[in-house]
Amino acid sequence: MGFLLRWLAAFVLLAATYNPTDLSYVRWAVNNWQQETPLVVLFGLVLLIAFVLFLTALFRGIGTFGVVLIVAVLAALIWVLADFGWLSLDNPSTNTWLALVVLSIVLATGMYWAILWRRMSGQLEVDDDGEV
């Protein structure tokens, strides 16, 4: 359940930022920059903070190599599904949603990795820089 909630949060963050519909921050910001500049900046900063939190957890959790491996596995899975004819990659809108799902899985994995590692290995990771 923990991974599912993290995945849902990551997917909502990514989809709220950009998706192929008109219901995204990017489209709203482009269309309303002149009229609602303070709101565009405020919501952009809130989204930026959320992305910083997710990306910090991601790179501390699995690192760049881990991100590359997860993306490679998911890309290979999409390739297999497309090769067997179970997934069509002809629609750009579908491809965007597919990219959002893949990226949200990567973000959720980074957020969940410390918990998963502790369960698998019994070891606890602690970051201590000596400052209180």
N, C-alpha and C positions, 0 to 999 in steps of 0.2 A: 504494500500500500504506500510505503514511503517513496519508492521510486516513481510510482504512478503520479503521486501528488507533485513531485519535483518536475516530472515530465510535463504535466498539465500546466504548471506555472511557467515553465520555459516556453511551451507552445503558445500560451496566451501572450507572453511578453513579445515573442517574435511576430505572431500574427497581428498583435495590436500595433506593432511598429510598421510592418509592411505585409500586405497580402494582395492578391490580384483583384479584390473588390474595392469599392470606394470607401470601405470602413476601415481605414488604417491611418495611423499618425502621419505617415509620409504624404499621402494624398491630401489629407486634411490640411497639413501644414503648407503644402504647395498652393492649395486653393485659397487659403485664408491668411497668408503671410501679411498682406497689406492691411487687412482689417483687424486682425487679432494677434498682432506680433507678441505682446506680452504673454498671452496664453500659449502660443506656439513655443516660445522659449521656455516657459515653465514646464509644460508637458514634456518637452524635449529633454530638459534637465532631469526630470523624474525618471524618464526612460533610460537616460544615460547612467544614472545611479543604479538602476536595476541591472543593466548590462554589466557594469563594473563589478557588482556583487557576484553575478553568475560567472563572469569570465575569470575573476580572481579565484573562485572556488574551483573552476574547471582546470586552470593551469597549475594550481597548487595540488589538486587531486590527481590528475593523470598526466599533466605536462604536455608539451607539444607533440612528442612522439606518440603518446596515448591518443591524442586527438586525431593525429594522422591515421593511426591504426583503426580507430573506430569508424572514421569517415571511409576508409578503404573497405572495411568489412561491409558497411551499409551500402556503399557504391557497388560492390560485388553482388550483394543481394538484389539490388535493383536491376543490375545487369542480367542476373539469372532469371528474375521474374519477367523482364522484357524479352529475353531470349526464348523463354518457354511460351510467350504470348499471353501471359497472365496480367501484364501491365503494358499499357500503351504510353509511349512518351511523345506522342504527336501534338498534344495540347499544351501550350505554354502555361495556361492557368493551372492545369494539373501538375505540371512540373514545378511550379512555384510552391504549391501546397506540399508536394513531395519533398522539396528542399526544406521547407519549414519543419516538416516532421523529422527529417534527418538531423537538422541542426538542433532541434529541441531534444532529440535523443542524446546527442553529444553533450549538450549543456546539462541535462539531467544526470547523465552518467558521471560527469565531473562533480556535480553537487552530491551525488550519492556514493562516490568512490570510497571515501574514508569509512563510512558505515559498512560498506560491503567488504573492504579490506579487513576491518576489525573482525567481522563475522567469519571470514575465510581463514584468517591467519591467527586470530586471537591476540594480535599485537595492536597496540594503541599508538597512533602517531600524534606527537605533540610538538608544536612549534613554540620554542621559547627563546626569545632573543635577549633575555636577561633583564629586561626593563619591566618595571611594575606599573 
